[in-house]
Amino acid sequence: MKGRRRRGLAASDAATPASREARSPRRCTDGLVKTNMEKLTFYALSAPEKLDRIGAYLSERLIRDVGRHRYGYVCIAMEALDQLLMACHCQSINLFVESFLKMVAKLLESEKPNLQILGTNSFVKFANIEEDTPSYHRSYDFFVSRFSEMCHSSHDDLEIKTKIRMSGIKGLQGVVRKTVNDELQANIWDPQHMDKIVPSLLFNLQHVEEAESRSPSPLQAPEKEKENPAELAERCLRELLGRAAFGNIKNAIKPVLIHLDNHCLWEPKVFAIRCFKIIMYSIQPQHSHLVIQQLLSHLDANSRSAATVRAGIVEVLSEAAVIAATGSVGPTVLEMFNTLLRQLRLSIDYALTGSYDGALSLGTKIIKEHEERMFQEAVIKTIGSFASTLPTYQRSEVILFIMSKVPLPSLHHPVETGRTGENRNRLTQIMLLKSLLQVSTGFQCNNMTSALPSNFLDRLLSTALMEDAEIRLFVLEILISFIDRHGNRHKFSTISTLSDISVLKLKVDKCSRQDTVFMKKHSQQLYRHIYLSCKEETNIQKHYEALYGLLALISIELANEEVVVDLIRLVLAVQDVAQVNEENLPAYNRCALYALGAAYLNLISQLTTVPAFCQHIHEVIETRKKEAPYMLPEDVFVERPRLSQNLDGVVIEFLFRQSKISEVLGGSGYNSDRLCLPYIPQLTDEDRLSKRKSIGETISLQVEVESRNSPEKEERVPAEEITYETLKKAIVDSVAVEEQERERRRQVVEKFQKAPFEEIAAHCGARASLLQSKLNQIFEITIRPPPSPSGTITAAYGQPQNHSIPVYEMKFPDLCVY
């Protein structure tokens, strides 16, 4: 028995003679003996099946030396293992690696920083080796946990703490390199691993300011830069994200969001923006939209968080979206805008109600209104910055999408008020129009029909007739952004009567055929809204500056001879508004309209380069300068305008005369007949509906519509032959007809505003009885007994009756035709 035991031990010892010789120098300070190490390497290469025994022996000796605190021999053993790993790549190396990893784990478990660093360095060398054969059972869970723990080291000595943290980062980098491209290894992208690796790297990135605050001396600077954990963590994070496949992006981004939440890093937002810049520039471009989707989902998940947190997320989203737009955003374009607009509406609700739950109760978090305003501005800025990076076709889709979300004025729109008494619809309109203005700024489109399609223009101009001055101003600025395609907008920021407009250096191109078609279709619609906007009593200087810029840009970008004639007629009609003053405008508004007309006619006269036209405009302006400076922009559009309270007796020398202008322009080839006609806007039901507020106005509109469809007006007038004289007479008489119509409407409105309630009720009751009689007539016609087979039917008294008419052959009254 003793003989067999001795022979077994001898065989075991004989298997690793070179390992004992290489492992046992006389003094540990002598280090690894080179010749003996060469023998061990040659032996391992000659007999690879002995590698597992060599590894087991070295592991046993290392564990023993660690326990006995013989750290010199520990270093020699690890050096020998490292050299064997670098030299041997046979199929049997897997068993040797198990012993090696066991020894590395033993060193990492030690409390000695030097042993932890030694074990990490050995693991990093092992991670850089490309193995020939896969391993199906190897696990790196311990190493991920231990290296992550080292990344959060809080050692008292700053230098040792830095070394431990850097070793932890290097270890995580080694784990990633070893496992990320090997499908047979443990999946490092699992949430259980990513939740440890990513926060550890971000923790070291987060403390870069702390490291930079201790500025080293110039001689130590290069060495300190190499030992900076923040830079090493950034390189490791970039490498990790650069290796991420399509299905792994979510698992890599989610820990970043959680880390920023847990450490409240959204509010300063500097670190959060830096992190996502690293992410966006590290991942593959085709994966950018996945990061955007993660941020959007996180924003929705934090919809009830503080406004500062949501603002930080939006700022990060803005930076990430701009970077993603250079690559591939994919289907997330409208999804992003939809999410931002939804958050915008929620923020408006929060600001109005004062709480996230819609009602104040015990324990409800009070919302600071100024923080919600800050968040709303951040959302609008993000919408604009992202839209500026999109191609033209996507930008057009975004513009239509935002416009479709703007609530339009309606009689049946409920008025909702909040804590501050503001209308929710009004705030929503303002925020969405602000967003639309951000998107439209810098929008370039050669075809105006594509830039302003009919459905978009109709909805936009319908908001231009609202009573809210701020909304009207936004609409004017949006129109200016779309029309200005040559950067002339800022040249008309101030209203003036320059004697020579060449100093403006305007960029003027000939109107294209597509723009001519656009103006033929929509010019009257634009003129009508400009005219009605000029008549608003709540206009301030910014409104008149926007109106002047819009008129000037239309003249430069979209004008032909017909458009020029119509614009002159429009401005002369605005001058008549100030002169006649049917709207009872204040003195400032009247002076502003006079000044607006003078500035525009001065501009258009120099653009047309008709000497007689320019002379007439110049004479009127000079006359005003001497005797009526309150009718010029230089005295009106200033901080302290100089106005005149007596504007009813304006002499004709102060006015631009339509007859004179039509005469001088007619001699230069312009349509003098059209110039002689005063401009009269065609009011539509949309214009009336946009401002109806009181019940009296609403009833007057209903009565007006009913009066047009009443039986008294159902008599047909014989057809009249249409000739040239007939058309001319209709055009000339249109002024009187319009005046009569305007007076009739005024009387109807006044009647329902001032008449007693009983009189109004009696009037409406008469209309209701008229409607009931019409319905009774319809029922008598439609409700009849079915026809008999013989063609006639017999009544109760034996009287024969005619056939009943089929429904599809009946002739219904006009009231039933929709």
SVG drawing of the C-alpha trace seen along z (x, -y; Angstrom):
<svg xmlns="http://www.w3.org/2000/svg" viewBox="-118 -122 136 124">
<polyline fill="none" stroke="black" stroke-width="0.4" points="0.0,0.0 2.8,-2.4 4.7,-1.4 1.7,-2.2 1.3,-5.6 4.9,-6.5 4.8,-5.5 1.6,-7.7 3.2,-10.7 6.4,-10.1 4.4,-10.0 2.5,-13.2 5.7,-15.0 7.4,-13.7 4.6,-15.2 5.6,-18.7 9.4,-18.8 9.9,-21.9 7.0,-23.7 8.5,-23.1 11.9,-24.3 10.5,-27.4 8.2,-28.1 10.8,-27.8 13.7,-30.3 16.0,-30.5 14.8,-34.0 11.5,-35.6 13.4,-38.8 15.3,-37.1 12.1,-36.9 11.2,-34.3 14.3,-32.3 14.4,-32.8 16.0,-29.5 13.7,-27.5 10.7,-29.3 11.9,-28.4 12.1,-24.7 8.6,-24.8 7.3,-26.4 9.0,-23.8 7.7,-21.0 4.1,-22.4 4.3,-22.7 5.8,-19.2 3.2,-17.6 0.0,-19.8 -2.0,-17.1 0.1,-18.0 -1.2,-21.7 -4.1,-21.0 -1.7,-19.4 0.7,-22.3 -2.1,-24.7 -3.4,-22.8 0.0,-22.7 0.6,-26.5 -2.9,-27.2 -2.2,-25.2 1.1,-26.9 -0.4,-30.4 -3.3,-29.8 -0.8,-28.6 1.5,-31.6 -1.4,-34.0 -2.5,-32.5 1.1,-32.7 1.4,-36.3 4.4,-35.3 3.4,-37.9 6.8,-37.7 6.2,-34.1 2.6,-35.0 3.9,-37.5 6.3,-34.9 3.5,-32.3 1.2,-34.8 4.1,-35.8 4.7,-32.1 1.0,-31.6 0.9,-34.6 3.8,-33.4 2.3,-29.9 -1.0,-31.4 0.7,-33.5 2.7,-30.6 0.2,-27.7 -2.9,-27.7 -3.6,-24.0 -7.0,-22.3 -6.2,-21.4 -5.8,-25.0 -9.4,-25.1 -8.6,-23.1 -5.5,-25.2 -7.7,-28.4 -10.0,-27.1 -7.0,-27.0 -5.8,-30.3 -9.2,-32.0 -9.4,-30.3 -6.1,-32.0 -7.2,-35.4 -10.4,-35.2 -8.3,-34.4 -6.3,-37.5 -9.3,-39.7 -10.9,-38.5 -7.8,-39.7 -8.1,-42.9 -4.6,-43.9 -4.9,-46.5 -1.6,-45.3 -3.0,-41.7 -6.2,-43.0 -4.3,-45.0 -2.0,-42.0 -5.0,-39.8 -6.7,-42.4 -3.6,-42.7 -3.4,-39.0 -7.0,-38.8 -6.6,-41.6 -3.7,-39.7 -5.9,-36.6 -8.8,-38.6 -6.6,-39.6 -5.8,-36.0 -7.9,-34.5 -8.7,-30.9 -8.7,-28.2 -11.5,-26.2 -14.7,-27.4 -15.7,-27.0 -19.2,-26.0 -19.2,-26.1 -17.0,-29.1 -18.7,-31.8 -17.6,-35.4 -20.4,-36.4 -17.9,-36.7 -15.5,-38.9 -18.3,-41.3 -19.4,-41.7 -15.9,-42.1 -14.6,-44.5 -17.8,-46.6 -17.1,-46.8 -13.6,-47.9 -14.9,-50.7 -16.7,-52.1 -13.6,-51.9 -13.6,-54.4 -10.1,-53.8 -8.7,-56.5 -5.6,-57.0 -6.4,-58.9 -3.7,-57.4 -4.6,-53.8 -8.3,-54.5 -7.5,-55.7 -5.4,-52.6 -8.1,-50.3 -10.8,-52.1 -8.7,-52.0 -8.1,-48.3 -11.8,-47.7 -12.5,-49.5 -9.7,-47.5 -11.2,-44.3 -14.7,-45.2 -13.1,-46.0 -11.4,-42.6 -14.7,-40.8 -16.4,-42.7 -13.7,-41.8 -13.7,-38.2 -17.4,-37.6 -19.0,-40.1 -18.2,-38.4 -18.4,-34.8 -21.9,-33.4 -20.9,-30.4 -19.7,-32.5 -22.0,-34.0 -24.2,-36.7 -22.7,-39.9 -25.6,-41.9 -28.1,-40.3 -29.6,-42.9 -28.0,-41.3 -24.6,-42.1 -25.4,-45.5 -26.9,-46.7 -23.5,-46.4 -21.1,-47.3 -22.8,-50.5 -23.4,-52.2 -19.8,-51.5 -18.5,-53.2 -20.9,-56.1 -19.8,-56.5 -16.2,-57.1 -17.3,-59.4 -19.4,-61.4 -16.3,-62.2 -14.3,-63.7 -14.8,-67.2 -13.5,-66.0 -10.3,-64.6 -9.8,-67.8 -10.2,-70.0 -6.9,-68.7 -4.7,-70.2 -1.3,-68.5 2.0,-70.2 3.2,-70.5 5.8,-67.7 3.2,-65.3 0.5,-66.2 1.2,-63.6 1.3,-60.8 -1.9,-62.0 -3.7,-62.1 -2.9,-58.4 -4.1,-57.5 -7.5,-59.3 -10.3,-56.9 -12.8,-59.1 -11.0,-58.9 -10.5,-55.1 -14.2,-54.7 -15.2,-56.7 -13.0,-54.6 -14.5,-51.4 -18.1,-52.7 -17.4,-53.7 -16.0,-50.2 -18.9,-48.5 -21.5,-50.5 -19.6,-50.1 -19.9,-46.3 -23.6,-46.4 -25.9,-44.7 -29.4,-45.8 -31.1,-43.6 -28.7,-44.7 -29.1,-48.5 -32.1,-48.5 -30.2,-46.6 -27.3,-48.9 -29.3,-52.2 -31.7,-51.3 -29.1,-51.3 -27.9,-54.7 -31.4,-56.1 -31.8,-54.4 -28.4,-55.8 -29.4,-59.3 -32.7,-58.9 -31.2,-57.5 -28.5,-60.2 -30.7,-63.1 -28.5,-64.0 -31.2,-65.3 -31.5,-68.7 -28.0,-70.0 -28.3,-68.1 -24.6,-68.7 -23.5,-65.1 -26.6,-63.6 -26.0,-65.4 -22.3,-64.3 -23.3,-60.7 -25.7,-60.6 -23.3,-62.3 -20.9,-59.5 -23.6,-57.0 -24.8,-58.5 -21.3,-58.9 -20.3,-55.3 -23.2,-53.2 -23.7,-52.3 -25.7,-55.0 -28.5,-52.6 -29.2,-52.1 -29.7,-55.8 -33.5,-55.6 -33.5,-52.9 -31.8,-55.4 -34.4,-58.0 -37.2,-55.6 -35.7,-54.8 -35.6,-58.5 -39.1,-59.1 -40.4,-56.1 -38.5,-57.4 -40.0,-60.9 -43.5,-59.3 -42.6,-57.3 -41.6,-60.5 -44.6,-62.6 -45.5,-63.2 -42.0,-64.0 -40.8,-67.5 -40.7,-70.0 -36.9,-70.3 -36.4,-66.6 -38.6,-66.5 -36.8,-69.6 -33.5,-67.8 -34.7,-64.7 -36.0,-66.9 -32.7,-68.8 -30.9,-65.4 -33.4,-64.3 -32.7,-67.4 -28.9,-66.8 -29.4,-63.1 -31.9,-63.8 -29.7,-66.3 -26.9,-63.7 -29.3,-60.9 -30.6,-63.0 -27.2,-62.9 -27.5,-59.1 -30.8,-57.3 -33.8,-58.3 -36.2,-55.9 -39.8,-55.8 -39.4,-57.8 -39.8,-61.2 -43.5,-61.6 -43.4,-59.5 -40.9,-62.0 -43.0,-65.0 -46.2,-63.3 -44.6,-62.5 -43.3,-66.1 -46.6,-67.6 -48.4,-65.3 -46.0,-66.4 -46.6,-70.0 -50.3,-69.5 -49.8,-67.7 -47.6,-70.6 -50.3,-73.1 -52.8,-71.1 -50.3,-70.9 -49.8,-74.6 -53.5,-75.4 -54.6,-72.9 -51.6,-73.3 -51.2,-69.5 -50.4,-66.3 -53.7,-64.7 -55.9,-67.5 -57.2,-68.6 -55.5,-69.8 -55.8,-67.4 -53.9,-66.5 -50.4,-65.3 -50.6,-66.6 -47.3,-68.0 -47.7,-71.6 -46.4,-72.6 -44.4,-75.7 -45.8,-77.4 -42.5,-79.0 -40.9,-75.6 -43.6,-74.3 -43.0,-77.4 -39.3,-76.5 -40.2,-72.9 -42.6,-74.1 -39.8,-76.3 -37.4,-73.4 -39.9,-71.3 -40.4,-74.0 -36.7,-74.4 -36.2,-70.7 -38.9,-70.6 -37.2,-73.4 -33.7,-72.0 -34.6,-68.6 -36.8,-69.8 -34.0,-71.9 -32.0,-68.8 -34.7,-67.0 -34.9,-67.0 -37.6,-69.1 -40.1,-66.4 -40.0,-65.2 -40.2,-68.8 -43.3,-69.4 -44.9,-66.4 -44.0,-67.6 -45.5,-71.0 -48.8,-69.5 -48.7,-67.2 -48.3,-70.1 -50.9,-72.2 -53.4,-69.4 -53.0,-69.5 -53.9,-73.2 -57.5,-73.5 -59.4,-75.8 -62.0,-78.4 -65.5,-77.1 -68.8,-78.0 -69.1,-74.6 -65.6,-74.6 -66.0,-74.4 -64.0,-77.1 -61.9,-75.5 -60.3,-77.6 -57.7,-76.7 -56.2,-78.2 -55.0,-81.3 -58.2,-81.7 -56.5,-81.2 -58.1,-79.3 -56.6,-75.9 -57.3,-76.0 -55.6,-79.4 -52.5,-78.1 -52.4,-75.1 -52.8,-77.2 -49.9,-79.5 -47.6,-76.6 -48.3,-74.8 -47.9,-77.9 -44.6,-78.6 -43.5,-75.1 -44.7,-75.6 -42.7,-78.9 -39.6,-77.0 -40.1,-74.4 -40.8,-76.9 -37.8,-79.1 -35.2,-78.5 -37.6,-76.4 -36.5,-76.4 -38.9,-75.3 -38.8,-76.4 -42.4,-75.6 -44.7,-77.7 -47.6,-75.4 -45.7,-72.6 -44.7,-74.9 -48.2,-76.2 -50.7,-73.5 -54.4,-74.5 -55.4,-72.4 -52.5,-73.9 -53.0,-77.5 -56.8,-77.3 -56.2,-76.1 -53.4,-78.6 -55.3,-81.6 -58.4,-80.7 -56.3,-81.3 -55.2,-84.7 -58.7,-86.1 -58.9,-85.4 -59.1,-88.1 -56.0,-87.1 -53.2,-89.4 -50.4,-87.0 -51.9,-84.3 -52.3,-86.7 -48.7,-87.7 -47.5,-84.1 -49.5,-83.5 -48.0,-86.5 -44.4,-85.4 -45.1,-81.9 -46.3,-83.2 -43.2,-85.4 -40.9,-82.4 -42.5,-80.4 -42.5,-83.2 -38.9,-84.4 -36.7,-82.2 -33.8,-84.6 -33.0,-85.8 -34.6,-89.3 -36.7,-89.0 -34.4,-90.9 -34.1,-93.8 -37.7,-94.7 -37.5,-94.3 -38.1,-98.1 -40.6,-100.1 -39.1,-103.2 -39.4,-105.3 -36.0,-105.0 -35.3,-107.4 -33.1,-104.7 -33.8,-101.0 -30.6,-99.9 -28.9,-100.2 -30.9,-97.1 -29.2,-95.0 -32.4,-93.0 -32.1,-89.6 -34.9,-89.6 -35.7,-86.9 -38.3,-86.7 -41.6,-85.1 -41.7,-81.5 -44.6,-79.9 -45.5,-77.8 -45.6,-80.9 -47.8,-82.6 -50.2,-79.7 -50.1,-79.8 -51.0,-83.5 -53.8,-83.1 -55.3,-80.5 -54.6,-82.0 -53.9,-85.7 -57.4,-86.9 -57.3,-84.8 -54.1,-86.3 -55.2,-89.8 -58.4,-89.4 -56.6,-88.2 -54.0,-91.0 -56.8,-93.5 -58.8,-92.2 -55.6,-92.0 -54.9,-95.7 -58.3,-96.5 -57.7,-94.9 -57.8,-97.3 -55.4,-95.2 -52.6,-95.5 -49.2,-96.8 -46.0,-97.8 -44.9,-94.2 -48.1,-93.4 -47.5,-96.3 -43.9,-95.4 -45.0,-91.8 -47.6,-93.1 -45.1,-95.4 -42.6,-92.5 -45.3,-90.2 -46.4,-92.8 -42.8,-93.5 -41.8,-89.8 -44.9,-89.0 -43.8,-91.9 -40.3,-90.5 -40.9,-86.7 -44.3,-86.3 -45.1,-89.5 -46.0,-89.9 -47.8,-92.9 -51.2,-91.6 -50.0,-91.0 -48.4,-94.5 -51.7,-96.1 -53.7,-94.1 -51.2,-95.0 -51.4,-98.7 -55.2,-98.5 -55.0,-96.6 -52.8,-99.3 -55.0,-102.1 -58.0,-100.3 -56.1,-100.1 -55.5,-103.9 -59.3,-104.3 -59.8,-102.2 -57.7,-104.8 -59.5,-107.7 -63.1,-106.6 -62.6,-104.9 -65.8,-102.8 -64.1,-100.4 -63.6,-103.3 -59.9,-102.6 -57.7,-104.5 -55.5,-107.3 -52.3,-105.1 -53.9,-102.4 -55.0,-105.0 -51.6,-106.7 -49.9,-103.3 -52.1,-102.4 -51.2,-105.7 -47.5,-105.0 -47.7,-101.4 -49.2,-102.5 -46.5,-105.2 -43.7,-102.7 -45.0,-100.1 -45.9,-102.4 -42.4,-103.9 -41.0,-100.4 -43.2,-99.2 -42.7,-102.5 -38.9,-101.9 -39.3,-98.3 -41.5,-99.1 -39.1,-101.9 -41.9,-104.0 -40.7,-107.6 -44.1,-109.2 -45.3,-106.7 -42.1,-107.3 -42.6,-111.1 -46.2,-111.0 -45.2,-108.9 -42.2,-111.1 -44.3,-114.2 -46.9,-112.9 -44.2,-111.7 -42.4,-115.1 -45.7,-116.8 -46.3,-114.6 -42.8,-115.2 -43.5,-119.0 -47.1,-119.1 -48.2,-115.7 -45.2,-113.7 -47.6,-111.6 -48.5,-109.8 -45.0,-108.5 -43.3,-105.4 -40.3,-107.4 -42.6,-109.2 -45.1,-106.4 -43.1,-103.2 -40.8,-104.5 -40.7,-104.0 -42.7,-107.2 -44.8,-107.8 -45.9,-111.3 -49.6,-111.1 -52.4,-113.5 -55.8,-113.2 -57.5,-115.0 -57.4,-112.6 -60.9,-113.2 -60.0,-116.2 -57.0,-114.8 -56.5,-116.9 -56.1,-115.2 -52.5,-116.3 -51.6,-114.0 -53.1,-111.0 -52.0,-108.7 -54.7,-109.1 -55.9,-106.1 -56.8,-108.0 -53.3,-109.5 -51.6,-106.1 -53.8,-104.4 -53.1,-107.2 -49.3,-107.0 -49.1,-103.2 -51.6,-102.9 -49.2,-104.8 -46.5,-102.2 -48.5,-99.2 -50.2,-98.3 -54.0,-97.5 -55.4,-101.0 -59.0,-99.7 -58.2,-97.3 -56.3,-100.0 -59.4,-102.3 -61.4,-99.7 -61.3,-100.0 -60.3,-96.8 -63.2,-95.1 -62.5,-91.9 -64.9,-89.0 -66.0,-88.0 -66.8,-84.4 -68.6,-82.4 -65.1,-81.4 -64.3,-85.1 -67.6,-85.5 -67.3,-82.3 -63.8,-83.0 -64.9,-85.9 -68.3,-85.0 -68.4,-85.2 -71.8,-86.4 -75.1,-84.6 -76.6,-87.6 -74.0,-87.4 -74.5,-83.7 -78.3,-84.1 -77.8,-86.9 -75.7,-84.5 -78.4,-81.9 -81.1,-84.4 -79.0,-85.7 -78.6,-82.2 -82.3,-81.5 -83.3,-84.8 -81.4,-83.8 -83.2,-80.5 -86.7,-81.8 -89.8,-81.2 -90.0,-84.9 -86.7,-84.5 -87.6,-81.3 -89.1,-83.1 -87.0,-82.6 -85.8,-85.6 -85.8,-85.2 -82.4,-84.5 -80.7,-87.7 -78.5,-87.9 -74.9,-88.5 -73.1,-91.1 -70.1,-93.3 -72.3,-96.2 -73.9,-93.9 -70.6,-92.8 -69.3,-96.4 -72.5,-97.5 -72.2,-94.6 -68.6,-95.6 -69.4,-99.3 -72.5,-98.6 -70.6,-96.1 -69.5,-99.0 -73.1,-100.0 -74.2,-96.4 -71.4,-95.8 -72.3,-98.9 -76.0,-97.8 -75.0,-94.3 -72.7,-95.7 -75.4,-98.0 -77.9,-95.2 -75.6,-93.0 -74.9,-95.8 -78.6,-96.4 -79.2,-92.7 -76.4,-92.4 -77.5,-95.6 -81.0,-94.3 -80.0,-91.1 -77.6,-92.9 -80.0,-95.7 -83.5,-94.3 -85.5,-93.0 -85.3,-89.3 -89.1,-88.8 -88.7,-90.3 -85.8,-88.1 -87.7,-85.0 -90.8,-85.9 -88.6,-86.3 -86.9,-82.9 -90.3,-81.3 -91.6,-82.5 -88.7,-81.0 -89.2,-77.8 -92.9,-77.6 -91.8,-78.2 -89.4,-75.3 -92.2,-73.1 -94.6,-73.9 -92.0,-72.9 -91.5,-69.6 -95.2,-69.0 -95.4,-69.6 -92.6,-67.0 -94.3,-64.4 -97.6,-64.9 -95.8,-64.3 -93.8,-61.3 -96.2,-59.4 -98.8,-57.7 -100.5,-54.2 -98.9,-51.5 -100.4,-51.1 -103.0,-48.3 -102.4,-45.6 -105.3,-47.0 -103.6,-50.4 -106.1,-52.2 -107.1,-52.0 -110.5,-52.6 -110.8,-54.9 -113.3,-54.5 -116.0,-56.3 -115.5,-54.4 -113.6,-57.3 -110.9,-56.0 -107.4,-57.4 -104.4,-57.8 -101.1,-55.8 -98.7,-56.6 -95.5,-58.1 -92.3,-56.1 -89.8,-57.8 -87.1,-57.9 -89.4,-59.9 -90.6,-62.4 -89.4,-66.0 -88.3,-67.3 -88.2,-71.0 -84.9,-72.8 -84.9,-72.7 -84.2,-68.9 -81.3,-69.1 -78.0,-69.0"/>
</svg>
